[in-house]
Amino acid sequence: GHWEGEIWNRRKNGEVFLDWLSITVVKNVQGQVTHYVSVHTDITLRKRTEEDIRKLAFFDPLTNLPNRRLLLDRLQQMCAACDRNSQLAAVLFIDLDRFKLLNDTHGHDQGDELLIQVAQRLQACVREVDTVARLGGDEFVVALAQLGDAPAQAQASAMRVAQKILQTLSEPFVLNAVTWSLSGSIGVAMISDAKTVPEEVLKHADEAMYAAKAAGRHAVQVWTDPVLSA
């Protein structure tokens, strides 16, 4: 007989590690069990590497926020939950105004630190059930869950969060004694049921964000279906 699997083990110094244990039964010529042979393999590093790979696949390496791939998965779950619970949700597409100019002027290291602080401020604006993601560059997405079953109230709740985000982004950022002034443009798209396609709602929020930029930046725009508004 043979058995193998992962176990937690402890070194002589007390350190706990992941151990791959393989146990083989040894029998004599009469078929009687005489002893067992066990082989231990420390797989801590391998597991850590697997976790690093998984993290790179689903999280932004700079901010540790979910990336586009994980965001789309969360949006899929959110759409299904809207249908199941008769609850509305919303997607906020956030773009930092004139970030490239600031980045080029003060350097990319400063720009990266600014993006990390932006991520922290965005997370402070939402609840645990919500998702904050970074798509890349200076583009972030906030997915708001469980906004109630009344469309007008759900949209009003999403707008309140969007305004809160604009406010927090407008507060000065201080990096190495340098003060950065920042603003954002936000597009909002609502999620009503499981028929909502994550890629489409993201595209709609992106379109609304560009409308906010066109309106003068530091603004919020809600996406409206051109077919219904025609």
Secondary structure, DSSP 8 states (H G I E B T S, - for coil): -EEEEEEEEE-TTS-EEEEEEEEEEEE-TTS-EEEEEEEEEE-HHHHHHHHHHHHHHHB-TTT--B-HHHHHHHHHHHHHHHHHHT--EEEEEEEETTHHHHHHHH-HHHHHHHHHHHHHHHHHTS-TTSEEEEEETTEEEEEE----S-HHHHHHHHHHHHHHHHHHHHS-EEETTEEE---EEEEEEEE-STT--HHHHHHHHHHHHHHHHHTTSS-EEE---HHHH-
